Amino acid sequence: MRIASQSGFTLMEMMVALAISAVLLPSVLKVLPFLTLQVSRETQRMQLDDELWQLAFTVGKHIQRAGYCNGECVGAPIYLQSGCLVVQWDSESTGKWPVLPAAQPAQFGFRINGESLQTSRGAQNCQQGNWERITDPEWMVLTLFTIVPSPHDPAVFEVSLAGYLRRYPQVSLSVLHSVAGYNLP
């Protein structure tokens, strides 16, 4: 009777494989925390990028609506000051820009205050009104908020925002969004 030959690894091959693993494993274990940290920072950088773009698009949407009037509205549709923007439009199509204490005031403001972006409904300028934070300064520090009219077209504005992560200050970004005010002269 013939005995079937068995194939497999020899003891020597197993010892060599274990020796190679023993040399490589500490190297891999040293790199793993670094890779995890890099992935975490990149994820937070992407979240910061998303947050800044979302803020820029929100401000841009208000600029696009600024000046709409279903009648004869009195006053300037846009009030710009360093680090602050107030826009107004006929939100109820009544032919005028309602103001406080109306139920739905048509003025919308954005300003940088300290390290965060604030918004206010019913504010007619950057000093008055009930301003509320729309960014969390514990997570993101906002360092720049500007709105500049284009030198070529006064109805086009450039919205600039910049900030960094409070926990990782080296993770900083800026965005620039150009937007046209459709209802502006």
C-alpha positions in Angstrom: 0.0 0.0 0.0 1.3 3.3 -0.9 1.3 6.2 1.5 0.2 9.5 0.1 2.7 12.2 0.5 1.7 15.2 2.6 2.7 18.7 1.6 3.0 21.7 3.8 5.5 23.9 5.5 8.6 22.6 7.2 9.5 23.7 10.6 12.4 25.8 9.2 10.0 27.6 6.8 7.7 28.4 9.7 10.5 29.7 11.8 11.7 32.0 9.0 8.2 33.4 8.5 7.8 34.1 12.2 11.2 35.8 12.3 10.2 38.1 9.4 6.8 38.8 11.1 8.5 39.7 14.3 10.7 42.2 12.6 7.9 43.9 10.5 5.2 44.0 13.2 6.7 46.7 15.4 7.3 48.9 12.3 3.7 48.5 11.3 2.5 49.3 14.8 4.5 52.5 14.9 3.0 53.7 11.6 -0.6 52.8 12.4 -1.2 55.7 14.9 0.3 58.2 12.5 -1.9 57.0 9.7 -5.0 57.1 11.9 -4.2 60.7 12.9 -3.6 61.7 9.3 -7.0 60.2 8.3 -8.7 62.0 11.1 -7.2 65.3 10.2 -8.0 64.9 6.6 -11.6 64.1 7.5 -11.8 67.2 9.6 -10.2 69.3 6.9 -12.9 68.1 4.5 -15.6 68.9 7.1 -14.1 72.4 7.5 -14.1 72.8 3.7 -17.8 71.8 3.6 -18.7 74.2 6.4 -16.9 77.2 4.8 -18.5 76.5 1.4 -22.0 76.0 3.0 -21.6 79.4 4.8 -20.4 81.1 1.5 -23.4 79.6 -0.4 -25.8 80.7 2.3 -24.5 84.3 2.2 -24.5 84.1 -1.6 -28.2 83.1 -1.6 -29.1 86.1 0.4 -27.2 88.4 -2.0 -29.0 86.8 -4.9 -32.4 87.7 -3.3 -31.3 91.2 -2.2 -33.3 94.0 -3.8 -36.3 92.0 -4.9 -39.4 94.1 -4.6 -43.0 93.6 -5.8 -43.7 97.3 -5.9 -41.8 100.3 -4.7 -39.4 99.7 -1.9 -37.5 102.5 -0.2 -33.9 102.2 0.9 -30.7 100.4 -0.2 -31.0 96.6 -0.8 -27.4 96.0 0.5 -25.6 97.5 3.4 -21.9 96.6 3.5 -19.4 97.3 6.2 -16.1 95.7 7.1 -16.9 92.1 8.2 -20.7 92.6 7.9 -23.5 92.4 5.3 -27.1 93.3 5.7 -29.5 92.6 2.8 -33.2 93.2 2.4 -35.9 92.1 0.0 -39.6 91.9 -0.2 -40.0 88.5 1.4 -43.8 88.6 1.4 -44.3 90.3 -2.0 -46.2 93.2 -0.4 -44.4 95.9 -2.4 -42.3 97.1 0.6 -39.5 95.9 2.8 -41.1 95.1 6.1 -39.1 96.0 9.2 -39.5 95.1 12.9 -41.8 94.6 14.7 -43.3 92.9 11.6 -43.8 89.2 11.8 -41.4 88.5 9.0 -38.8 91.3 8.7 -37.0 91.4 5.3 -33.6 92.3 6.6 -31.0 89.6 6.9 -27.6 90.2 8.3 -24.3 88.4 8.6 -21.2 89.5 10.5 -18.0 88.2 11.9 -17.8 88.7 15.7 -14.9 87.4 17.6 -14.2 84.0 16.1 -17.6 83.1 14.8 -20.1 84.1 12.1 -23.4 85.6 13.4 -26.7 86.2 11.7 -29.7 88.4 12.5 -33.1 88.8 11.0 -34.5 92.3 11.2 -31.1 94.0 11.6 -30.9 97.2 9.7 -27.2 97.7 10.4 -24.3 95.8 11.9 -24.5 97.1 15.4 -28.2 96.7 16.2 -30.4 93.6 16.2 -30.5 90.2 17.8 -27.4 88.5 16.5 -26.9 84.7 16.9 -23.9 82.6 16.2 -24.2 80.2 13.3 -20.7 78.7 13.7 -19.2 77.0 16.7 -16.0 78.7 17.8 -15.1 75.6 19.9 -14.8 73.6 16.6 -13.9 76.2 14.0 -12.3 79.6 14.4 -13.4 82.0 11.7 -10.6 84.4 10.8 -12.0 86.2 7.7 -15.4 87.2 6.4 -15.5 89.8 3.6 -18.0 90.7 0.9 -16.5 92.8 -1.9 -18.3 94.1 -5.0 -16.7 93.3 -8.3 -14.9 96.3 -9.9 -16.3 95.3 -13.2 -20.0 94.7 -12.2 -21.5 96.3 -9.1 -24.2 93.5 -8.9 -21.5 90.8 -8.6 -19.9 90.2 -5.2 -17.1 88.0 -3.9 -17.7 86.3 -0.6 -14.5 85.3 1.2 -14.4 83.1 4.3 -11.4 81.6 6.1 -10.9 79.6 9.2 -9.1 76.9 11.0 -9.9 74.1 13.4 -9.6 75.0 17.0 -8.1 71.6 17.9 -5.7 71.5 14.9 -4.7 75.1 14.0 -2.5 73.9 11.2 -5.7 72.7 9.4 -6.8 76.0 7.9 -8.7 76.8 4.7 -10.3 79.7 2.8 -13.0 79.9 0.2 -13.9 82.5 -2.4 -17.4 82.5 -3.9 -18.6 84.9 -6.6 -22.3 85.6 -6.7 -24.5 87.8 -8.7 -27.3 89.8 -7.1 -30.1 89.2 -9.6 -32.3 92.0 -8.3 -29.6 94.6 -8.0 -29.2 97.5 -10.4 
